[in-house]
């Protein structure tokens, strides 16, 4: 660093003049901005002062019709409305365009979600409304759908049926027997033996099994036949061949198996049963296909959760913005109220002693009630209702793919003899159940907002009743 500059004389006069000019400009801008804000607030407070004066002069004055307060309120609402109505750059809930075609389906989620009653945001209407009668029928309807879904799954569940007949002990025996059907488990000594192994013994057995499978893939299907081994090795090592095989018809698959048997006939085990082996292979492929189908449904549910989560995140963000707006308006009114209340003189009240002039206090309380009613509570409930309606619309987009899927889903068509195997019905029911829960949440939110609006109306009527 060059320290010689610190020893130089003061800056030249014309440089100092430039710096002073810049500083004065910055200060002027700051003063102007503060002044503009103060003038804006002063203008609002001046309007409220005039309303209070009218209230003191004429106790029957209806301040709700005052055009100035309405104009100010509209200005305040513009910014927050812009925030809520602005579309985000990315809208994950619109990743899927629903066809909403349900020719014979019993479950159609989109119209059911559309039925969710919206909040009653107009305060006089909310004050007269029977909130429970408005929202409870829908909530009970969703709960009925949830019960019907649970009953259907329980009725068709082989696992549930077995539990009801055999209890927990019976399920345990079935589980062990099902596990023992696995050739790999058999090679390792059976389920019960594996359960009694130490951790080190299980790891050693698993390592040996993995090594054996590499040299004899037929162990996976219970066949040590050279032809089947060759075919399994090819499927394990050639992914393109495996894809082609999976797309074959049953007849083509049988021909493919026979081809491998013929090519490896010299090494063929005399005890090998081609028909039995083919049946085992078809069963294995069917179970694998059912597992893949169930996994696809699980992934579908995850996509729906992600889209609903994004819609909920936007909804929550807007709720916070509305809360901030409400706090800002309330603080302005409270600040004005505090100043006016402090200025009310203390008067003689006879046997009651001394206190703030009750007539001026009542005039102030009534004026504040009108201000909150027109400039805060009414706009607040409209904002919350608009945000709720946007949320419901986005949720409908978000569940579109699931709704299209269940429109053609055949319940019970994908079950297997293995009661512990993957259950497609359970996964579909899980996705539908989550959407039912979302519908209940929507109705609960709308009911809560309507109750708040009703409370605002009743509070306003109570404060202004004596005027």
Buried (B, 14 or more C-beta within 10 A) or exposed (E): EEEEEEEEEEEEEEEEEEEEEEEEEEEEEEEEEEEEEEEEEEEBBEBBBEBBEBBBEEEEBEBBEBEBBBEBBEEBBEEBBEBBEEEEEEBBBBBBEBEBEBEEEEBBBBEBBEEBBBBBBBBEEBBEBEBEEBBBEBBEBBEEBBEEBEEBBBEBBBBEEBBEEEEEEEBEEBEBEBBBEBBBBBBBEBBEEBEEBEEEBEEEBEEEBEEEBEEBBBBBBBBBBBBBBBBBBBBBEEEEBEEEBEEEEEEEBBEBBEEBBEEBEEEBEEEBEBEEBBEBBBEEBEBEEBBEBBEEBBEBBEBBEBBBEBBBEBBEBBBEBBEEBBEEBBEBBEEBBEEBBEEBEEEEEEEEEEEBBEEBBBBBBBBBBBBBBBBBBBBBBBBBBBBBBBBBBBBBBBBBBBBBBBBEBEBEEBBBEBBBBBBBBBBBBBBBBBBBEBBBBBBEBBBBBBBBBBBBBEBBBEBBEEB
